[in-house]
Amino acid sequence: MSRHIKSLQFRLIIELAALFLVASCLAIGGLIYSASLTTGSLADRELGLRAEDLARHVSLDEAGKPRLELPSDLRDAYNAAAQQSVFAIRDKEGRLLEASTPELGATVARWPTADTEPSYFQLSKFGPSGRDYSGISVQLDSAAGSLSVLVAQVSGGNQLVHSILREFVFDVAWYVPPFVAVALLLAAYSVRRSLRPLRKASARASAIGPGSISIRLPEADVPTEALPLVVAVNHALDRLEQGFAIQRRFTANAAHELRTPLTIITARLDCLEGNGQLSALREEVARMNRLVEQLLCVARLDSVALDVSSRVDLREIAEEVIGSMAHLALATGRTIALVGADKPVVITGNAAAIGDALRNLVENALTHTAPGSEVIVEVGPDWALSVLDSGPGIPVEDQPRIFDRFWRGRGVRSEGAGLGLAIVMEIVRAHGASIAVSDRVPRGARFELRFRPA
């Protein structure tokens, strides 16, 4: 069953419950066995006390012969229990001094004299009633010298002792289930409390991602058995963070080193006059410049946590982005329009990062909108910023992947490198915002960024 139970806490509780159950059964069995032994010991002790009591009442008569002189109350008690308890007394030569019944006297007359150590015997179907007796035979000192005293009682006749012990055992047995239940609850609480550091470590591990690779699992209060695993995971995260840092530095350094030669090439191309091939070369260089800028933006987002605590105006950001990209739209035969709220829409965030996100969305819209069409930037009063185009739209099956880095769709020829929407998603996550993609009617796509109010 343990192979099918994956919860360590549940498995420990089940095993503890089984352990408590087995321990309780053993305890009850041991208690019953001990009570049974106690019953036998009490019966044997009672017989021994009777034998000593009889020996104390044996004395010598005037002729120097031993005789038994029982007090009247004791003799009446023996006479009343003649069928329940019997006795016989012999001197050291084995001669019978007195017996409670003639049958017992005739029987023990053939027995050897007793020893100082008590010996136990059984009488089966003895006497007129044919009962079974259990008794002891022991040698005791008396005023008349050494005596062999034999005392027996009906087997099972000590019902009072048996009844008391049986009642005691049953009373104690009733306390066992509540005790086991309380012990099991305490054990479950103890197991849950002991596993609390592991749950904390699990919650911390679930928060680790590409943007939070510096988080480590807590090692305080972790059980000794699980501590090596936690330490090993933390060491693995150290190596992983180091690898991420090396990769980010490489991307940032490579992009930074490419900016200078590309700037020189762009400047020299602008000074040349040539044919259409030179114009195509300028477009390729511009595309490379844009790619380098995107790589630098990705490196910054990966390595530096954005400060998103400033109060910014979405309409102001939209106006700045549209103003800076109007020439690009006009150069490609397209237009950009700003619609929506005509007053400030204030949120808490990073103005430069939101501007980068909007710029990437506008560039993407201009790329996929046919010449002569219009790209609309809409600022909603509900702290939403939307970009609408008239392009072919985005297939439903591709929508979950459009924000992956370097993903450009199957069979799609694009001038971009597949980083623009990935940058947008990183900025949205840093702001705790959301982004939604939907189709326009009759055609086109709508990207909506929804932020939290200031």
C-alpha positions in Angstrom: 0.0 0.0 0.0 2.9 2.4 0.7 3.8 2.4 -3.0 0.4 4.0 -3.8 0.4 6.5 -0.9 2.6 9.4 -1.9 2.0 11.6 1.1 4.8 11.1 3.6 2.6 12.7 6.3 -0.2 10.3 5.6 2.1 7.3 5.5 3.6 8.2 8.8 0.2 8.6 10.4 -1.0 5.3 9.1 2.1 3.5 10.3 1.9 5.1 13.7 -1.8 4.1 13.9 -0.9 0.5 13.1 1.9 0.7 15.7 -0.4 2.1 18.3 -3.0 -0.6 17.5 -0.5 -3.5 17.8 1.0 -2.0 21.0 -2.5 -1.6 22.5 -3.4 -5.2 21.7 -0.1 -6.4 23.2 -0.7 -4.2 26.3 -4.3 -5.6 26.7 -3.0 -9.2 26.2 -0.2 -8.6 28.7 -2.7 -7.1 31.2 -5.0 -10.0 30.9 -2.1 -12.5 31.3 -0.8 -10.6 34.3 -4.3 -10.5 35.8 -4.5 -14.3 35.3 -1.2 -14.8 37.0 -2.2 -12.5 39.8 -5.4 -14.4 40.3 -3.4 -17.7 40.6 -0.9 -16.0 42.9 -3.7 -14.7 45.1 -5.3 -18.1 45.3 -1.9 -19.7 46.2 -1.2 -17.0 48.7 -4.6 -17.5 50.4 -4.0 -21.3 50.7 -0.6 -20.6 52.2 -2.1 -18.3 54.8 -4.7 -20.9 55.7 -2.0 -23.5 56.2 0.0 -21.1 58.5 -3.2 -20.3 60.4 -3.9 -23.9 61.0 -0.3 -24.6 62.1 -0.5 -21.8 64.7 -3.5 -23.5 66.3 -1.8 -26.9 66.8 -0.4 -27.4 70.4 0.5 -30.2 72.8 -2.2 -31.6 75.2 -1.5 -32.7 78.8 -0.3 -36.0 77.6 2.2 -34.4 75.2 0.3 -35.3 72.1 -0.3 -32.7 69.3 -3.9 -31.5 68.8 -5.7 -28.9 66.8 -7.6 -26.3 68.8 -9.4 -24.0 66.4 -11.3 -21.0 67.7 -15.0 -21.4 67.5 -15.5 -18.8 64.7 -12.7 -20.4 62.6 -14.1 -23.9 63.1 -17.6 -22.7 62.2 -16.2 -21.2 59.1 -14.5 -24.4 58.1 -17.6 -26.4 58.9 -19.8 -24.0 56.8 -17.4 -24.3 53.9 -17.0 -28.1 54.2 -17.7 -28.7 50.6 -15.6 -25.7 49.4 -12.4 -25.8 51.5 -10.8 -28.9 53.1 -7.6 -29.5 55.1 -5.6 -32.2 56.7 -2.7 -32.1 59.3 -0.1 -34.7 59.9 2.8 -34.9 62.3 6.4 -35.3 61.3 6.1 -39.1 61.2 3.1 -38.8 58.8 0.4 -39.7 61.4 -2.9 -38.0 60.7 -3.7 -35.5 63.5 -6.9 -34.1 62.0 -8.8 -33.8 58.7 -11.8 -31.8 57.7 -13.3 -34.9 56.0 -12.7 -38.6 56.5 -12.2 -39.0 52.7 -9.4 -36.5 52.7 -7.8 -38.1 55.7 -7.8 -41.5 54.1 -6.3 -40.1 50.9 -3.4 -38.1 52.4 -2.5 -40.9 54.8 -0.8 -42.6 51.8 1.1 -39.5 50.7 4.6 -38.7 51.7 5.2 -36.0 54.3 5.4 -32.4 52.9 8.6 -30.4 52.3 9.4 -26.9 53.5 8.8 -25.8 49.9 5.1 -25.7 49.1 4.0 -28.4 46.6 0.8 -28.0 44.6 -1.7 -30.8 43.8 -5.0 -31.4 42.1 -7.8 -33.7 43.4 -10.2 -34.8 40.6 -13.8 -35.7 41.3 -13.1 -35.9 45.0 -15.6 -36.2 47.8 -19.3 -36.9 47.9 -20.0 -34.2 45.4 -17.3 -35.3 43.0 -15.7 -31.9 42.6 -12.2 -30.9 41.5 -9.9 -29.4 44.2 -6.6 -27.4 44.0 -4.4 -27.2 47.0 -0.9 -27.0 48.5 1.0 -29.2 50.9 3.8 -27.6 53.0 5.8 -28.4 56.1 5.4 -25.8 58.9 6.7 -25.4 62.4 4.3 -25.3 65.3 4.1 -25.5 69.0 3.8 -29.3 68.6 6.8 -29.5 66.3 7.1 -29.9 62.6 3.8 -30.5 60.8 2.6 -31.4 57.3 -0.3 -29.1 56.5 -2.5 -29.7 53.4 -5.1 -27.2 52.4 -7.3 -27.4 49.3 -10.3 -25.6 47.8 -12.7 -26.2 45.0 -11.0 -25.3 41.7 -12.4 -22.0 40.5 -14.1 -21.5 43.8 -12.4 -18.1 44.4 -15.0 -16.3 42.3 -14.7 -13.0 44.1 -11.0 -12.6 43.2 -11.7 -13.6 39.6 -14.6 -11.2 39.4 -12.7 -8.3 40.8 -9.7 -8.8 38.5 -12.0 -9.4 35.4 -13.8 -6.2 36.2 -10.5 -4.4 36.6 -9.2 -5.7 33.2 -12.4 -4.7 31.4 -12.5 -1.2 33.0 -8.9 -0.6 32.0 -9.6 -2.0 28.5 -12.3 0.7 28.0 -9.6 3.4 28.6 -7.3 2.0 25.9 -9.2 3.2 22.7 -9.5 6.8 23.9 -5.9 6.7 24.9 -4.9 5.4 21.5 -7.1 8.0 19.8 -5.5 10.8 21.8 -2.0 9.4 21.2 -2.7 9.2 17.5 -3.9 12.8 17.3 -0.8 13.9 19.1 1.3 11.9 16.8 -0.4 13.3 13.7 0.1 16.8 15.1 3.7 16.1 15.8 4.3 14.7 12.3 2.6 17.7 10.7 4.6 20.0 12.9 7.8 18.2 12.0 7.1 18.4 8.3 6.3 22.1 8.4 9.9 23.1 7.4 9.6 20.9 4.4 6.3 22.5 3.4 7.9 25.9 3.7 10.8 24.8 1.6 8.3 23.5 -1.0 6.5 26.8 -1.1 9.7 28.6 -1.5 10.8 26.3 -4.3 7.5 26.9 -6.2 8.4 30.6 -6.2 11.7 30.0 -8.0 11.7 31.0 -11.7 13.9 32.6 -14.3 13.1 36.0 -12.8 13.8 34.9 -9.2 16.7 32.5 -9.5 18.3 34.1 -6.4 15.8 32.5 -4.1 17.1 29.6 -1.9 15.4 26.9 0.1 15.4 27.6 3.8 17.7 25.3 5.7 16.7 26.3 9.3 14.7 23.7 11.2 14.8 21.2 8.3 14.9 17.6 9.5 18.3 16.0 9.5 17.2 13.4 7.0 16.0 16.0 4.5 18.8 18.6 5.1 21.3 17.0 2.6 18.6 17.2 -0.2 17.8 20.9 0.6 21.6 21.7 0.7 22.1 19.9 -2.6 19.2 21.8 -4.2 20.6 25.1 -3.0 24.0 24.3 -4.4 22.4 23.3 -7.8 20.5 26.7 -7.8 23.9 28.4 -7.1 25.4 26.8 -10.2 22.2 27.6 -12.2 22.3 31.2 -11.2 25.9 31.5 -12.1 25.1 30.0 -15.5 22.3 32.5 -16.0 24.5 35.4 -15.0 27.2 34.3 -17.5 24.6 34.0 -20.3 23.1 37.4 -19.5 26.5 39.0 -19.4 27.4 37.5 -22.8 24.1 38.7 -24.3 24.5 42.2 -23.0 28.2 42.4 -23.9 27.6 41.0 -27.4 24.8 43.5 -28.1 26.8 46.3 -26.7 29.8 45.5 -28.8 27.6 45.3 -31.9 26.1 48.8 -31.4 29.3 50.6 -32.3 30.1 49.0 -35.7 26.4 49.2 -36.6 26.3 52.9 -35.8 29.4 53.5 -38.0 27.9 51.4 -40.8 24.6 53.4 -40.6 26.4 56.7 -40.6 28.5 55.8 -43.7 25.5 54.4 -45.5 23.7 57.7 -44.9 26.5 59.5 -46.6 26.4 57.4 -49.7 24.2 57.8 -52.7 23.3 54.7 -54.5 20.6 52.6 -56.1 17.9 50.5 -54.7 20.4 47.9 -53.3 21.9 50.6 -51.0 18.4 51.3 -49.7 17.8 47.6 -49.0 21.2 47.6 -47.2 20.1 50.5 -45.1 16.9 48.6 -44.1 18.9 45.5 -43.1 21.2 47.6 -41.0 18.2 49.3 -39.4 16.8 45.8 -38.7 20.1 44.8 -37.1 20.1 48.0 -35.0 16.6 47.1 -33.8 17.6 43.6 -33.0 20.6 44.8 -30.9 18.3 47.2 -29.0 15.9 44.4 -28.3 18.8 42.2 -27.0 20.0 45.0 -24.7 16.4 45.4 -23.5 16.1 41.7 -22.8 19.5 41.7 -20.9 18.4 44.6 -18.8 15.0 42.9 -17.9 16.8 39.7 -17.0 19.5 41.2 -14.8 17.9 44.2 -13.1 14.6 44.3 -11.2 12.4 47.1 -12.6 11.4 49.9 -10.3 7.6 49.9 -10.7 6.8 52.2 -7.8 6.4 55.5 -9.7 3.2 57.2 -10.7 2.9 57.3 -14.5 0.3 58.5 -16.9 -0.7 55.9 -19.6 -2.0 58.6 -21.9 1.2 60.6 -21.7 3.2 57.5 -22.5 1.0 56.7 -25.5 1.4 60.3 -26.8 5.2 60.1 -26.6 5.4 56.7 -28.3 3.1 57.7 -31.1 5.0 61.0 -31.6 8.3 59.1 -31.8 7.0 56.5 -34.3 4.8 58.6 -36.5 7.6 59.1 -39.0 8.1 55.3 -39.3 4.3 54.8 -39.9 4.2 57.6 -42.6 7.4 56.2 -44.2 5.7 52.8 -44.7 2.4 54.2 -45.8 0.5 53.6 -42.6 -1.1 55.9 -39.9 -1.3 55.8 -36.1 -4.3 57.1 -34.1 -4.7 57.7 -30.4 -8.2 57.2 -29.0 -9.8 56.8 -25.6 -9.5 58.7 -22.4 -8.8 62.5 -22.9 -7.5 62.9 -19.4 -4.7 61.3 -17.4 -4.9 57.6 -16.5 -2.5 57.2 -13.6 -1.0 53.9 -12.6 2.0 52.7 -10.5 4.8 51.5 -12.7 7.9 52.3 -14.8 7.3 54.8 -17.6 10.3 53.8 -19.6 9.5 50.1 -19.5 5.8 50.6 -20.4 7.0 52.8 -23.3 9.2 50.0 -24.5 6.3 47.6 -24.3 4.0 49.9 -26.2 6.7 50.6 -28.8 7.1 46.9 -29.5 3.4 46.4 -29.9 3.1 49.3 -32.3 6.1 48.1 -34.3 4.5 44.7 -34.5 1.2 46.2 -35.6 2.8 48.3 -38.3 4.7 45.3 -39.6 1.5 43.2 -40.0 -0.9 46.0 -41.1 -1.2 46.5 -44.8 -0.1 49.8 -46.3 -2.9 52.4 -46.2 -4.3 50.9 -43.0 -4.4 52.5 -39.5 -3.0 51.3 -36.2 -5.0 52.4 -33.2 -3.6 53.0 -29.7 -6.4 53.1 -27.2 -6.1 54.4 -23.6 -9.0 53.1 -21.5 -10.3 54.8 -18.3 -10.1 51.4 -16.6 -6.2 51.5 -16.7 -6.0 49.6 -20.0 -3.7 50.2 -22.9 -4.6 48.6 -26.2 -3.0 48.3 -29.7 -5.3 47.4 -32.6 -4.2 46.6 -36.1 -5.8 45.5 -39.3 -3.5 42.6 -40.1 -4.3 38.9 -40.6 -4.8 38.3 -36.9 -3.3 35.5 -34.8 -4.4 31.9 -35.1 -5.9 30.5 -31.9 -3.5 27.6 -31.7 -0.5 30.1 -31.9 -1.7 32.5 -29.2 -0.2 30.6 -26.3 3.3 30.8 -27.8 3.5 34.3 -29.3 5.2 35.6 -26.2 8.0 33.0 -26.3 11.4 34.3 -27.2 12.5 33.9 -30.8 9.2 32.3 -31.8 7.8 33.7 -35.0 5.1 31.3 -36.0 5.1 28.4 -38.5 5.6 29.4 -42.1 5.7 33.1 -41.2 8.3 35.3 -42.8 9.0 38.3 -40.6 11.7 40.9 -40.3 11.7 40.6 -36.6 13.7 38.2 -34.4 10.8 37.1 -32.2 11.8 39.2 -29.2 9.3 42.1 -29.3 6.3 40.3 -27.7 8.6 38.4 -25.3 9.9 41.8 -24.0 6.3 43.0 -23.7 5.4 39.9 -21.6 8.4 40.4 -19.3 7.4 44.1 -18.7 3.8 43.0 -18.0 4.9 40.5 -15.4 7.2 43.0 -13.7 4.2 45.3 -13.3 1.9 42.5 -12.1 -0.4 43.4 -15.0 -2.1 41.2 -17.5 -2.2 41.0 -21.3 -5.0 39.7 -23.5 -5.0 38.9 -27.2 -8.2 38.8 -29.2 -9.3 39.1 -32.9 -10.9 42.2 -34.4 -13.9 42.2 -36.7 -13.7 41.9 -39.6 -9.9 41.4 -39.4 -6.9 42.2 -37.3 -5.7 41.7 -33.7 -6.1 43.5 -30.4 -3.4 43.5 -27.7 -4.7 44.8 -24.4 -2.5 45.6 -21.4 -4.4 46.0 -18.1 -2.6 47.6 -15.2 -3.4 48.1 -11.5 -4.5 51.6 -10.5 -2.1 53.9 -8.6 
